[in-house]
Amino acid sequence: MTDPELATRTCQPCAAGTAPHDAATAGRMMSGLTGWRMSDDARAITRRFEVKGFAKAVELANLAAWLGNRQGHHPDIAFGWGYCAVTFTTHAAGGLTDNDFICAARLDALLA
């Protein structure tokens, strides 16, 4: 289950020079998420959702896009028949920040 505290937080704009979390910190934050995988280089988190059909995949992609617009933190989204993969990373920081974990938790909460 996703950490409910993360899902109530709001993304903050990255200040110039914001450093990404190190792998250990990112790993600890991953424990608050269910179904998400961290990349081997600890710079991104991804969740692949299995859905029934293409329309459901588009619906999920649109929900992730809507969340990204609301939070000012936009995911990379890939979808096709039966799946939608959502990836969060903070490009400005070159890796993972709190914003990535907040958005992942908020997306999970929207789907709960």
C-alpha positions, -999 to +999 in steps of 0.1 A: +000+000+000+012+035-008+023+058+021-008+080+027+014+109+039+031+111+005-002+112-013-012+143+007+019+164-001+022+188-030+051+190-054+074+220-050+093+237-078+129+227-079+153+254-069+184+259-090+210+233-081+186+209-065+204+176-060+187+143-066+183+118-038+211+093-034+203+056-040+199+049-003+174+077+003+155+068-029+154+032-017+139+042+016+112+063-001+104+034-024+092+015+007+063+039+008+051+029-027+036-003-040+040-016-075+067+009-085+102+000-096+133+021-093+157+021-122+191+005-117+208+039-116+182+052-091+172+081-113+136+072-122+107+052-109+082+034-131+050+015-127+034-005-155-003-008-152-021-037-169-055-027-181-083-042-203-081-028-238-068+004-254-094+028-241-085+020-205-048+026-213-056+060-228-078+068-198-049+060-174-024+080-195-048+110-194-051+107-156-013+107-152-011+137-176-038+155-156-020+148-123+013+161-139-003+193-149-019+198-115+014+192-097+037+209-122+057+177-124+052+158-157+057+121-161+069+102-191+040+080-203+040+050-227+008+031-235-007+006-258-033-020-259-036-034-224-009-014-206+002+021-195+036+027-181+042+059-161+078+071-152+087+099-129+121+115-127+131+151-120+150+161-151+162+194-136+179+175-108+191+147-129+174+120-108+148+114-081+134+140-058+105+141-034+083+153-062+086+119-080+075+100-050+047+124-042+033+121-078+036+083-077+017+082-044-009+107-056-015+086-088-019+055-068-044+073-045-064+085-076-066+049-088-075+034-054 
